[in-house]
Structure formats: C-alpha cells, structure tokens
Amino acid sequence: MANLTALVYNWWNLYVRFYDAEHHREAITSRPALMQGVARQVQSGGQRKIKISILHEQGERIIRAVGVISSQLQEFMRIAEQCSIAQRRAFLLTRLLQRWLGGKWLPGVPTEAAPLLSG
C-alpha cells in the first residue's frame, strides 16, 4: 500500500507540473484544492467527456488550471498518437522536467512537439 501511495503522490506532482512547471507542489497541499469537485462522464457521438463542477472557494482559478492541464494533455495525445513508446516517454519527461533540463530536450523527442515544449 505504501508503494501505491507513493506512486499516486508522484504522478500527482507530475500532473500539476502541466499547469505550473516552475513550482514544486506537494500532493498533500495541491490535491485538496483540485479535487473539490463532482465529476460525471458524458458520452455523446462516440466520444467520452468528463464534466466537472468545482465546489472549492477558488473555483475560477482551479477551472483555469484544469483547463490548461486538459488542453496540454489533449495536445500531447494528438502528437503522441504518431510516436513510438520511447518517443512518447521522452516527450512527456521533457515537458514535465523542462525546468531542470534547462531548455534541452531528451533524445528521441519528436519534432512535432516543438510548440508544446517551447510555450
């Protein structure tokens, strides 16, 4: 159970880095704010979407954060569809760790990733 908990906390930290790559956010402080909502899955026209109603007092800020994260993940998925698993891994890690990489890319990142990695 401890390993599973550590894994979830680590993935949460990486998820939040899609919104703010400059700051380290611990799951114990950032997760309650981002998880104060009710979600439901809606299926229409062969697509599944998740609709979230935010209940937190800083709802507007959280909605913006989740929107940024969602759009970046959608762009990542669009690019990653055409990549090998190694390229996907290099792309994801380059995006999440760009603060420590100092603007460098890990080997194997596809050239189509430039817009997401530069902005």
Secondary structure, DSSP 4 states (H G I P E B T S, - for coil): -HHHHHHHHHHHHHHHHTT-TTS---HHHHHHHHT-EEEEEEEETTEEEEEEEE-STTHHHHHHHHHHHHHHHHHHHHHHTTS-HHHHHHHHHHHHTHHHHTT---TT--GGGHHHHH-
